[in-house]
Amino acid sequence: MTAAELERRAAAELSMPDQLTAPEGLLYLSLRRIYHDWHTGLLPKPEAKREKQQVLAQYERYAAALEETQHLCRIFVDVTKDTEALRRAYHLAKHKGAAPDELLGLACQIIRTATGDKTF
């Protein structure tokens, strides 16, 4: 859900939607509390507005961090899959006492595959 959709639900004090990410859930709960406190007179409008802006800014940071983490995890999984056979070959060769130049060649293949850098 978008931040605007979550805000509309929070302002109407509707129940929290299912399947929200952690940043979305925190945003929704925070906004619902701010709107509740403003509607009941516990929070003056200027303070509610200031807190809302802070919560929205935090949401943007947390959502971006989550997205970056998910992106890095996908890269890690891809690199792990792409290099699995080479890493297995390296460890087998090392276990069998392969010469250092053979191990270096396998290591360079692993690096080349993982990074896409043809220098190795």
N, C-alpha and C positions, 0 to 999 in steps of 0.2 A: 504494500500500500504506500501511497505517497504521503509525505508529511502533511499536506493539506487535507487529505482524506482522514488521516488520523486525528488531525486537529478538529475537524467537523464532528467526528464521533465523540471526541473527548469533550467538546463544548456542549454537546447534547447529553453528556453523561451516559452514553450507551456502553454496553459491556465491551470488554477488550476483545478484538477479533482473534480468531485462532491463527496459528501458523505465522506469527510475526517473528522477525529476527530480533535479537537482543536489543539492538539500537531502537528498532521500531516499538518494541514493548516498553522500553524505558521512556521513550518520547510520549507514547500514549498515556501511560500512568502519570507522568509528570504534568502533562497538559491537563488531564482530567482533574488532577488535584488543584492546579492553578485556577481553572475555571470554576471549580466547586467553591474554592475559598473566595474568589471574586464575587460569585453569585450570592454567597451567604454573607457578604460584607466583612469577612475576615481579612481580606486583602484589598487595599485601595487600587484603583485602576492603574495609576502610574507604576506601582510596584508589580502588579500582575503583568503589565506589558513588558517591564524590564526582565522579569523572571522568564517570561515566555521567550523573549529573544535569547536569553542565556541557554535555555533548554534546547531551542532550535539550533543554536550554534554547536552545542555539545553533540546533538544528534548528527549533524553534518560530519563532525570529526569522527565520531564512533562508526557511522555508516561507511565512511571512506576507509577507515582502518580495517573494518571487517571485509570490505571488498578487496582491499590490497592483500589481506591475509589469505582470502580464498583464492585469489589469483596466484599467489606464491605457492600455495598448496597444490594447485593444479600443475604448476611448472614442476614442482618436486615429484609428483606422481608420474608425470610424463618422462622426466629425466630418469627416474628409477626404472620405469618400464623399458625405456630405450637402451639403457646401459646394462640391464640385468644379465644378459648372456655374456657380455664382455667382462663384467665383474666376476661372474662365475668362472669364466675361462682364466682370468688373472689369478684368482685364489687357487684354482686347481693347479695351474702352472707353478705357482709359488710353493704349494704343498709338495709337488713332485720335484722341487729343487731346480727349477728352470734358471737359465743364465740371466744375469741382470739385464742384458740388452733385450732379451725376449720379454721380460717383465716390463721394461721401460716401453717397449713397443705396444704392449697391451694397455699400459697406463695411458699412453698418448692416444690410443684409439678411444678409450673411455672418455678422456677429456674432450676429444674432438666431437664425439657423439653427444656428450652432455652440453657442450657450449656452442657447437656449430662452427667453431674456429678451426679452419683448415690449416693453420700454422702447425698444429700438433700432429 
